[in-house]
Amino acid sequence: MIESRRDAVSVAADESELADRLARLAEHWLEPGAKIITLERLSGGASQETWSFDVDARGSLRQLILRRNPGGAVKLDMVAGMETEARLIRLAEQTGAPVPRVVHVLSPEEGLGSGFIMERIEGESLARKLLRDPQYAIARTRMAFQIGAAAARIHQMDPARTGELRRATIRSSLDDATALYRTNGKRRPVVEWSLRWLEANRPASDPVPTVVHGDLRTGNFIAGPEGLRAVLDWELVHLGDPMEDLGWACVASWRFGNLDKPAGGFGSREQLFAGYESVGGRPVEAARVQFWEVLGTVRWGLICAMMANDFRAGDRSVERAAIGRRASETEIDLLALLAPKGRLHA
């Protein structure tokens, strides 16, 4: 109990310091006398945090979000980095993609780490609510098409303006999944069969690379009763095959039980593809999308298996247990994808 109280005091002190630093920043960035009137931590792991806060600037209320990495260092090779996220979101806005407006990028002297501040968009991001609650009934009829259109807008960004980004090819992505499987430490016949299928059915060549969001899925969207409002979570943005985003959006785990609606639990692949092509997206190659959907399912299943390994190794968090148990679900998904009539084929 003593340790819990100390932790609570530490958290409160950290939040108070953050509020003070944000207040000083708001006074400089907006106008003298600007005040932080609410501050709430929405999420955060070991390195990255998301905070919601309101600024009162002489009676004018600004509703904002802070995304930051307090330490400033990027720990994972696949993570783009906060400054890159901010830059790409701004570029996406210029193409007409639905994104929050970035209003400030942090600098080292501000003492907040690396990160950025963006406008807060009201709406819902919880998949359970978007896919079940009556108030989103109309949105559900539109979201598959809208997600496709948003993906096309993202892919229209000029790679020459993005700065340095990780490049993912078909070969490197498949090799990464194979390496991840080999480090898992457990034989999984369905995964091995799926990796063989991917090797046999991989596209012959890479297309001209575009900006790829990298995590375009249900759970990373904000929507209102009318439909899609914003695409969030740009941590995995990179250059690669645009069909990767469409395949990832269709992975069965992101349907959250609506298995008959492949496009994020909202609608059909045809609706997703129609939305993509409606705003000038290149013609959708269904076979290429299927490749990325299968590869995405394999990759997510292996991540789930890693979570299960962490749980068995002593990390008894609910998150590890809840995600880890889904490894077997992804194997069922792979069987449904590759043998829809019960016929296994290579």
Secondary structure, DSSP 8 states (H G I E B T S, - for coil): -HHHHHHHHHHHHHHHHHHHHHHHHHHHHT-TT-EEEEEEEEEE-SS-EEEEEEEEETTEEEEEEEEEETT----STT---HHHHHHHHHHHHHTT-----EEEE--GGGSS-EEEEEE---SB--HHHHHH-GGGHHHHHHHHHHHHHHHHHHHTS-GGGS-S--B--HHHHHHHHHHHHHTT-S--HHHHHHHHHHHHH--SS--S-EEE-S--STTSEEEETTEEEEE---TT-EEE-THHHHHHHT-GGGGTT-TT-TBTTTB-HHHHHHHHHHTT-----HHHHHHHHHHHHHHHHHHHHHHHHHHHTT---HHHHHHHTTHHHHHHHHHHHH-TTS----
